[in-house]
Amino acid sequence: MHQLASALRALPPSCGPVRLVGVDGHAGSGKTTFAGQLAVALGGAPVLHLDDIASHQELFAWTGRLLTQVIEPLGRGGTAHYSPYDWRTRRFGPPRPLPPAPVILVEGVGAGRRALRPFLARLLWMELPSEESWTRGRARDGAAQRDFWAEWVRAEHRHFGEDPSRPYADLLVTQSQKGYEVLPGPAETVGPDQTITHRDGPSAVC
């Protein structure tokens, strides 16, 4: 993890003074846990959870809000202010500040969407198949969220069908017994005459 953190800190800024790093993957793939551990390795880097930007009414139609509230202010070198969504009360809360930092992690389904990629220093994809990820997510949230999960799976499937992230990932992250293994992603390994392989090039275990 510290090896990955060092590599991210060494990247040139991608959004004003900030190195924005996207952590994308299917719901239930372990993005939040991984981003939390990476943030610690980065010395306490801020983590923007896209669950705070999305809402019941806009599971994926939140691009404009993110650009206006977060990306544009950070791009100017200023402090962003976003209103986190409360999934229980179904309301947006009071604005929360997000000052610029050397590295900010953007974690959530859709972090690698087309509109955000120009502002990302790196895009990481949690390499876990959709069905396995969704099974883990359903088990985590319990029977009370069964109807929501049915709606979510349809929406996520539609989103990635229209705006996939994985083909543009710089790095693939898999969980192993030793922690996490980081491998070159399709964006780094796939050329016009190449096919995607998950183990091209050296790997890093963190």
C-alpha positions as CSV (number, residue, x, y, z in Angstrom):
1,M,0.0,0.0,0.0
2,H,2.8,2.4,0.8
3,Q,4.4,1.7,-2.6
4,L,1.2,2.6,-4.3
5,A,0.8,5.7,-2.2
6,S,4.4,6.9,-3.1
7,A,3.6,6.4,-6.8
8,L,0.4,8.4,-6.5
9,R,2.1,11.3,-4.7
10,A,4.8,11.4,-7.4
11,L,2.2,12.1,-10.1
12,P,1.7,15.6,-11.6
13,P,-1.5,17.3,-10.3
14,S,-4.6,16.7,-12.4
15,C,-7.2,19.1,-11.0
16,G,-5.6,22.4,-10.0
17,P,-3.1,21.6,-7.3
18,V,-4.7,18.2,-6.6
19,R,-4.0,14.7,-7.7
20,L,-7.5,13.2,-8.0
21,V,-7.5,9.4,-7.9
22,G,-10.6,7.5,-8.8
23,V,-11.5,4.2,-7.2
24,D,-14.2,2.6,-9.2
25,G,-15.8,-0.9,-9.4
26,H,-19.1,-2.6,-8.9
27,A,-21.2,-2.0,-5.8
28,G,-19.9,-4.4,-3.1
29,S,-16.4,-4.8,-4.6
30,G,-14.6,-3.3,-1.6
31,K,-14.0,0.2,-2.9
32,T,-14.7,2.0,0.4
33,T,-12.4,-0.3,2.5
34,F,-9.6,-0.1,0.0
35,A,-9.9,3.7,-0.3
36,G,-9.8,4.0,3.5
37,Q,-6.6,2.0,3.7
38,L,-5.0,3.9,0.9
39,A,-5.9,7.2,2.5
40,V,-4.1,6.1,5.6
41,A,-1.0,5.1,3.6
42,L,-1.2,8.6,2.0
43,G,-1.0,10.2,5.4
44,G,-4.6,10.9,5.8
45,A,-5.7,11.9,2.3
46,P,-9.3,13.0,2.0
47,V,-11.8,10.6,0.5
48,L,-14.8,11.8,-1.3
49,H,-17.5,9.1,-1.3
50,L,-19.8,9.3,-4.3
51,D,-22.6,7.9,-2.1
52,D,-22.6,11.5,-0.7
53,I,-23.1,12.9,-4.2
54,A,-25.7,10.5,-5.5
55,S,-29.3,10.2,-4.3
56,H,-32.3,7.9,-4.6
57,Q,-33.6,10.1,-7.5
58,E,-30.2,10.4,-9.2
59,L,-28.3,7.1,-8.7
60,F,-26.0,8.0,-11.6
61,A,-27.2,11.4,-12.9
62,W,-25.0,13.4,-10.5
63,T,-22.2,14.5,-12.9
64,G,-23.3,18.2,-12.9
65,R,-23.5,18.4,-9.1
66,L,-20.0,16.9,-8.7
67,L,-18.4,19.1,-11.4
68,T,-20.0,22.3,-9.9
69,Q,-19.5,21.6,-6.2
70,V,-16.2,19.8,-6.3
71,I,-14.2,19.7,-9.5
72,E,-14.5,23.3,-10.5
73,P,-13.5,24.8,-7.1
74,L,-10.6,22.4,-6.7
75,G,-9.5,23.1,-10.3
76,R,-9.2,26.8,-9.2
77,G,-7.2,25.9,-6.2
78,G,-10.1,26.7,-3.8
79,T,-12.0,24.7,-1.2
80,A,-14.9,22.7,-2.6
81,H,-18.2,22.5,-0.7
82,Y,-20.6,19.7,-1.3
83,S,-23.9,18.7,0.4
84,P,-23.7,15.0,1.4
85,Y,-26.9,13.0,0.8
86,D,-28.5,11.1,3.7
87,W,-29.8,7.8,2.4
88,R,-32.1,7.3,5.4
89,T,-33.8,10.7,5.5
90,R,-33.5,11.1,1.7
91,R,-32.3,14.7,2.1
92,F,-29.1,16.5,1.3
93,G,-27.3,17.8,4.4
94,P,-25.5,21.1,5.1
95,P,-22.4,21.8,2.9
96,R,-19.2,20.1,3.9
97,P,-15.8,21.6,3.0
98,L,-13.2,19.7,1.0
99,P,-10.0,21.7,0.9
100,P,-7.4,21.0,-1.8
101,A,-4.8,18.4,-0.8
102,P,-1.9,16.7,-2.6
103,V,-4.0,13.6,-3.2
104,I,-7.8,13.3,-2.9
105,L,-9.5,9.9,-3.5
106,V,-12.8,9.8,-5.3
107,E,-14.5,6.5,-4.3
108,G,-17.7,5.0,-5.7
109,V,-19.4,3.5,-8.6
110,G,-18.9,5.8,-11.6
111,A,-15.7,7.4,-10.3
112,G,-14.1,6.6,-13.7
113,R,-17.0,7.9,-15.8
114,R,-16.3,9.8,-19.0
115,A,-16.9,13.3,-17.6
116,L,-14.5,12.8,-14.7
117,R,-11.6,11.0,-16.4
118,P,-9.9,14.3,-17.7
119,F,-9.5,15.4,-14.1
120,L,-8.1,12.1,-12.7
121,A,-4.4,11.5,-12.1
122,R,-5.1,7.8,-12.0
123,L,-8.1,5.5,-12.2
124,L,-8.1,2.3,-10.1
125,W,-10.6,-0.4,-10.7
126,M,-11.6,-3.0,-8.0
127,E,-11.3,-6.3,-10.0
128,L,-14.2,-8.3,-8.7
129,P,-17.0,-9.6,-11.1
130,S,-20.3,-7.9,-10.9
131,E,-22.4,-10.8,-9.6
132,E,-19.9,-11.6,-6.9
133,S,-19.7,-7.9,-5.9
134,W,-23.5,-7.6,-5.8
135,T,-23.9,-10.7,-3.7
136,R,-21.5,-9.3,-1.2
137,G,-23.3,-6.0,-1.2
138,R,-26.7,-7.7,-0.7
139,A,-25.3,-9.7,2.2
140,R,-23.9,-6.6,3.8
141,D,-27.1,-4.5,3.6
142,G,-29.6,-7.3,4.5
143,A,-33.1,-8.1,3.5
144,A,-34.4,-4.6,4.3
145,Q,-32.5,-3.2,1.2
146,R,-33.7,-6.0,-1.2
147,D,-35.9,-3.7,-3.3
148,F,-33.2,-1.0,-3.4
149,W,-30.7,-3.5,-4.6
150,A,-32.9,-4.8,-7.4
151,E,-33.2,-1.2,-8.6
152,W,-29.5,-0.5,-8.2
153,V,-28.4,-3.6,-10.2
154,R,-30.5,-2.5,-13.1
155,A,-29.2,1.1,-12.9
156,E,-25.5,0.0,-12.5
157,H,-25.8,-2.4,-15.4
158,R,-27.2,0.4,-17.6
159,H,-24.6,2.9,-16.5
160,F,-21.6,0.7,-17.2
161,G,-23.2,-0.4,-20.5
162,E,-23.3,3.3,-21.6
163,D,-20.2,4.7,-19.8
164,P,-17.8,1.9,-18.8
165,S,-14.9,2.6,-16.5
166,R,-12.8,-0.6,-16.5
167,P,-11.4,-0.2,-20.0
168,Y,-9.8,3.1,-19.0
169,A,-8.4,1.9,-15.6
170,D,-4.7,2.6,-15.1
171,L,-4.5,-0.1,-12.4
172,L,-6.5,-3.1,-11.4
173,V,-6.8,-3.9,-7.6
174,T,-7.5,-7.4,-6.4
175,Q,-7.8,-8.6,-2.9
176,S,-5.5,-11.4,-1.8
177,Q,-4.5,-13.2,1.4
178,K,-1.6,-10.8,1.6
179,G,-3.7,-7.7,1.2
180,Y,-4.1,-6.1,-2.1
181,E,-2.4,-6.8,-5.4
182,V,-2.1,-3.9,-7.9
183,L,-1.7,-4.8,-11.6
184,P,-1.5,-2.7,-14.8
185,G,-5.0,-1.9,-16.1
186,P,-6.4,-2.0,-19.6
187,A,-5.4,1.7,-20.1
188,E,-1.8,0.7,-19.5
189,T,-1.6,-2.7,-21.2
190,V,-4.0,-2.6,-24.1
191,G,-2.8,-1.3,-27.5
192,P,-4.4,-1.6,-30.9
193,D,-3.0,-5.1,-31.4
194,Q,-3.2,-6.3,-27.8
195,T,-5.8,-8.1,-25.8
196,I,-6.5,-7.6,-22.1
197,T,-4.6,-9.7,-19.7
198,H,-4.8,-9.3,-16.0
199,R,-1.1,-10.0,-15.3
200,D,0.9,-8.1,-17.8
201,G,3.9,-6.4,-16.3
202,P,5.1,-6.4,-12.6
203,S,2.7,-6.5,-9.7
204,A,2.8,-4.8,-6.4
205,V,1.3,-6.2,-3.2
206,C,0.2,-3.8,-0.6
